[in-house]
Amino acid sequence: MMKFLGAALLALSLSACQNSPSPWYQAYGTTSFPVAKDGMAALYIVRDAAPADAPNILVSMSRNPVGGLAGSTWMRLDLPPNPYDLRAFGSSESTELIITLVAGETRFLLAEPKGTNDAQLMWLSQEDGRERVRKGTQVGSYYNP
């Protein structure tokens, strides 16, 4: 019994010596998911699974290309707090979504086909967005702040 109490006391005292957060905690915060950088907002744009021959959904911000999403992919944009004019492009048409981001927030958008020639961006909840990001593959973006 005394050996067990000694081991427990030693383990507690060692854990109390760690005052600084681990690099994992600093990167992912309390939710085990990447949080927005200081003074910025994190915007994830995701696409669900799609047939292999489905065209990419192209995304632009204020008429500047941001990137394209194939099936089961996502991109992350670290943006200063501002309103943004985003567009999702299908094969011949586009749909606009104007959003406002606040520093420190993490938001999720779903890029999906709309009809045969169009695409749209739809808001996702935190839970749905995180689930889709974890299942997908990250792709790069053209966005350069």
C-alpha positions in Angstrom: 0.0 0.0 0.0 2.8 2.4 0.9 4.5 1.7 -2.5 1.3 2.5 -4.3 0.9 5.8 -2.4 4.5 6.7 -3.0 4.2 6.1 -6.8 1.0 8.1 -6.9 2.6 11.0 -5.0 5.6 10.9 -7.4 3.4 10.9 -10.5 1.3 13.9 -9.1 4.4 15.9 -8.3 6.0 15.3 -11.7 2.8 16.4 -13.5 2.6 19.6 -11.4 6.1 20.6 -12.7 4.8 21.1 -16.2 3.7 24.7 -16.3 3.9 25.5 -20.0 1.4 24.1 -22.5 2.7 21.4 -24.8 3.3 22.3 -28.5 0.2 20.1 -29.4 -2.0 22.2 -27.0 -0.6 25.4 -28.4 -1.4 24.4 -32.0 -4.7 22.8 -31.4 -6.2 24.4 -28.3 -8.6 22.6 -26.0 -10.7 21.2 -28.8 -7.9 19.1 -30.4 -8.6 21.0 -33.6 -6.5 23.8 -35.1 -7.8 27.2 -33.9 -7.5 30.6 -35.5 -4.2 32.4 -35.3 -4.0 35.5 -33.1 -5.9 38.4 -34.6 -7.1 36.2 -37.5 -10.1 34.1 -38.3 -9.8 30.5 -39.7 -12.1 29.7 -42.6 -12.3 26.1 -43.8 -13.8 25.3 -47.1 -14.6 21.6 -47.6 -16.1 19.4 -50.2 -17.7 16.0 -49.7 -17.0 12.9 -51.6 -17.6 13.2 -55.4 -17.2 10.9 -58.4 -13.7 10.7 -59.8 -14.8 12.4 -63.0 -16.6 15.3 -61.3 -15.1 18.7 -62.1 -13.4 20.6 -59.3 -15.3 23.4 -57.6 -13.3 26.5 -58.0 -13.5 29.2 -55.2 -12.7 32.9 -55.5 -12.5 35.7 -53.0 -13.2 39.3 -54.3 -12.6 38.1 -57.8 -9.2 36.6 -57.0 -8.8 32.8 -57.3 -8.4 30.9 -54.0 -8.3 27.3 -55.2 -10.2 24.3 -56.4 -11.7 21.4 -54.5 -12.0 17.8 -55.7 -14.0 15.3 -53.8 -13.2 14.8 -50.1 -10.8 17.8 -49.9 -10.6 21.0 -47.9 -8.6 24.2 -47.7 -7.9 26.5 -44.8 -7.7 30.3 -45.1 -6.3 32.4 -42.2 -8.0 35.8 -42.8 -8.0 39.1 -41.0 -11.5 40.1 -39.6 -13.4 41.6 -42.5 -16.3 41.0 -44.8 -15.5 38.8 -47.7 -17.1 38.1 -51.1 -16.7 34.4 -51.9 -17.8 32.6 -55.1 -18.1 29.0 -55.9 -17.8 28.2 -59.6 -19.4 25.2 -61.4 -18.6 24.4 -65.0 -20.3 27.6 -66.3 -22.0 29.5 -63.5 -21.2 30.7 -60.0 -22.9 31.5 -56.7 -21.9 34.3 -54.4 -21.8 34.3 -50.6 -20.8 37.4 -48.6 -19.5 36.6 -45.1 -18.1 38.6 -42.2 -15.4 37.0 -40.0 -14.4 38.0 -36.5 -10.9 37.6 -35.0 -10.5 34.3 -33.1 -13.4 32.5 -34.8 -13.2 29.3 -36.8 -15.9 28.9 -39.5 -16.7 26.1 -42.0 -18.2 26.3 -45.5 -19.3 23.4 -47.7 -18.7 23.7 -51.4 -21.2 21.6 -53.3 -22.6 21.2 -56.8 -25.8 23.0 -57.5 -27.7 21.7 -60.6 -25.6 20.6 -63.5 -23.5 23.8 -64.2 -23.3 25.7 -60.9 -21.8 25.3 -57.4 -22.6 26.9 -54.0 -21.2 27.5 -50.6 -23.2 26.6 -47.5 -22.5 27.2 -43.8 -21.6 24.1 -41.8 -21.8 23.7 -38.0 -18.6 23.3 -36.0 -19.3 19.6 -35.5 -20.1 18.9 -39.2 -17.2 21.0 -40.5 -14.6 19.3 -38.2 -15.9 15.9 -39.1 -15.5 16.6 -42.8 -12.1 18.1 -42.4 -10.9 15.1 -40.5 -12.2 12.7 -43.2 -10.8 14.8 -46.1 -7.4 15.7 -47.5 -6.0 19.2 -47.3 -5.2 21.0 -50.6 -3.3 24.2 -51.0 -4.8 27.6 -51.8 -3.7 30.6 -53.9 -4.6 33.0 -51.1 -1.6 35.0 -49.9 -2.4 37.6 -47.2 
